[in-house]
């Protein structure tokens, strides 16, 4: 594992044309590599606009196999530019079985692993349970030429359990490809609070686990084909260090390529001084696997 490596975060807008999006994403990854990035992450479901705003069986036609067109494209980019790429994919696993997934492609062009989104939301304009089967590969880290990285996807970023289990496998950074934004009619009232909560919970994962965290979001307003207010994706991609310090952060509107360094010596120093992993009471955490801890039916409480 390299003692330090540079990550690149591709914050991009997405058009209705999947072919254009794939080509544009490849160009941005190539540019990130020219800027010195050794590991580059794309946003969630970058190849199409966010189709989960409605339930429509025709949207399953957007899915692809793993390996498939997206991984073929980025395997080539990885080999040519000597860069590791995290490639989100709407995965068609089999007839009627689809996942919100990603592939980690090493600089040799080889797929070193796949992650399937574990937590699947179902909210107004985020109807992901209609499309995606929950992940069945668990929380994973991947050994790459730069170092060990952990990957989770969007809604996963709200869950400390996923971050913890990934960090405990030795990842130096948690990468969260994301597609998150505001319902425009709610932005004035709730927008600042929603964005601050999103940023804060991920910084908390960095602090609690002594690990680098990066969120990679899209930008722009995407409208469903049948009309409606759509979603305003808020950008704000960022990289923070193991103390939650924001090292790089994108704007709320524009396309950007952010680069920043993961320093294992700094990570080690933070963990020596804030030894949260050392002091965990693993003997006392058994109830965490329960949905909810109900009072004993025989109790007077």
N, C-alpha and C positions, 0 to 999 in steps of 0.2 A: 504494500500500500504506500502510495506517495505521501510524504509528510504534509503536503499541501497541494491543492489543485483548484482550478478556476471553474466556476459554474456559470452558465449562461441561461438567462430566463427570457423566453420569447413571448412578449405580450403583443398579441395581434388581433386585428379585426377579421371577421369571417364573412364571406359573401355567400350567395345562394349556389355558387358553382363549386362543387367538390374538387374538380380538377384544378381550378385556379387556386383554391386554398392549399392543396397539396404542393403545388409548384411554389407558391408564395412562401409557405412554411419552410420548404427546402432552401429557398434563397436566404431566409432569415437565419436558419441554422448555419449555413455556409458563412454568412457574415459574422455570426457569433464566434465561429471557429477562427476566422481571420483576426478577431479581436482578442484571441487567446483563450477562449473557453475550451475546456477539455471535456466537460459534461454539459449537455444542452437539453433543456426541458421545454416541451411545447404545452399549450393549454389543453384542457380536457376537450375531447370530441372536436378537435380543431378542423377536421376535414369538412364539416358541414355546419350550417347554422344550427342553433339549439332547437332541435325538432321536438323536444319533450314539452314544449309549450302546449301541445295538444296530443290527444290520443288518436292515432291514425295508422292503420296497419300498413299503409303504403310506405311509411317511413322506414320499415324494416329493410326496404330495398337499398338503403344507404349502408347497411352493414357489410363487412368484409371478413374474410378468413384471416387467421394468423398461422403462418405467414400469408401475406397478401400484398395488394398494391402499395399500401402505406409503408409497410416494413421493407418491401423491395426497394422503394425509393430511398429510404433512409439508410438501408444497408449500403447502398452505393455511396451516398453522401458520407457516411461514417468512414468507409474505406478511403475515399478520395481525400477527405479533409482531416483524417486521423482524429476523429471526435466521437465521443460516446453520446448517444441520443436516446432520450426518453420519449417514446412515440405513443400517445393515446390513440385508441382504436375502438370504434363501435364493432365489436366482435360477433360474427356469426359462428357460433360453435357447432351448431347442427340445426336441423329443421326445427324451428320454433324455440330454439334456445340461444339467447343473445346475452352478451355481457358488455358492460362499460369497462374497458380494459386498457392496458398499456403494455408495450414491449420495451425492454431495455436492450439496446443494440450497442455492442462494443465497437471499438475502432477498427476491428477486423471485419466488421459487417455482420458478425454473428449475433443472433438473438440469444442473449445470456439468460433471459427469464421473462416471464409474463406475470403481471399482477391484475387481478380482477376486483373491481370496486366492491367492498364488503358492505358498506352501509348505503342503502338505496332510499332516497327521499320520495315523498309523495305530497306535494304542496301545490297550491294554485300556480299554474304555468311551469311547474317542475314535476311533471307526471312520469317520473322515471320508473316507478314500479310496473307500469304498463309495458315498458320496453326491456328492462334489464333483469336478468336472473342474478341474485346475490352471488358474490364471489365465493368460490369454494377452494381457493388455494391458500387461504390464510394470509397473515401479515408476513411480508417477506423482505429480505434484503438481497442485494445482488453484488457479487464480486465483479468489479470492472477493472480495466487497466489503470484507471486513476485511483480507485479506492472502492470501499464498500458503501453503497448508497441504499437508502430505503425509499420506497415509493408508496404513496396512498393517493386517493383521488377525491377531490372536492368534499362531499358530505362527510367523508372520513375525517376531515380536518377538525370536526367538532368533538371528536371522541378521544379522550385521553388514553383509553385502553389500547387503541390501535397504534398511537404514537409510542406508547411505552413498549408494547410487544415488538415493534419494529426496532426501536432503539436498543433493546436488550440483545438483539442479534448482531450488534456491533456496527451499525450504520454510522457514518460520519455526518450524514445530512438526510433529512426527510424532505422529499420533493412532493409537492401537492399540485398536480395539474388541476385546473379549476375552471368552472364556468359559473360565475356568481354575479348577480347584479340586483338592481332595484326594480320592483314594479313601479313604473313612473308615477302612478297616482299616490304611492306611499312615500316617495322619496323626501318630500318636504317635511313630513312629520317624523318619519322613522329612519331616514337615510343615514344620518350621522351616527346614530346609535347602532344600526345594523353593521355599518362598516367598521366601527370601532370594536364591536364584539368579535367580528371575524378576524381582525388583526390581532386583537388581544389574546384570543384563545390559542392562536398558533404561536405567538411569542411565549405563551405559558408552556406549550409543549417543549419549546427550545430550552426554557429555563429548568423545567422539572426533570428533563432528561439529559441536560448538559450536552446539547446537540445543535447543529445548524439546522435551520428550517427555511424552506423556500416555497412560496406560493406563486403560481404562474397562471394569471387570469387573462381572459379576452377583454376586448373593449368594443364599444359601439352599441347602438340600439338595433335590436333584431325583432322584426314584426312577423307574426304568423301570417301565412298566406291568405287566410280567410278574414284578416283584419283583426283589430284589437290593439291595446296599448303596447304590447310587447314587453321586452325586458331591456333595461339599460345596464349593460355590463360595466362594472365600475373599475376595471383595470386594477391599479394599485398593487401590481405584482411586487413582491419584496423578498429580500434575503436578510435573515437575522442570525446573530451569532449565539453561542450557548448561554449567554446572559440575557438574551432577548433584545440586544442592541440592533437596531435597524442599520444594516450596512449599505443596502441599495433599495430604492423604492421607485416604482413607476408612477406615471401620472394617471388620473382617472379617465383620460380620454384617448390619448394617442398611442400608436404602435411604438414599441420600444424594444431594444435589446439591452438587458441589464447583465452586467458581469460582476462577479465578486469572488473572493477567495475563501476556501475552506482550509483552515489551519489546524492540523491535529494537535500540535503543541499547545495552542491556545485552548482547545477543547480539553486536553489533559489537565492543564492548569486550572481551568474552571471547575472540573470535577474533583480535583484534589481539595479545593477550597469550599466547594458546595457539594458534599458527598451524598447527594440524595439517593443514588443507587446503592451505596454502601449501607445506608440506614433504613432501607425498606424492610418492613416487617412481613416477609413473605409467608410466615407461619400464621398470620392473622387475616389474610386477604381472601380466604375461601369463599365467603358470601358474595364476592363480586360477580360470580357467575350466575347469580339469581337475577330474575327480571326485576323484582322488587322485594325488599325484606319486610314481610308482613309480621305483625305482632303475633306471638304465640296465641292460637285460638283459646287456650285455657287461661290466658293471662287476664288480669283485671284491668289492664290498660286499655 
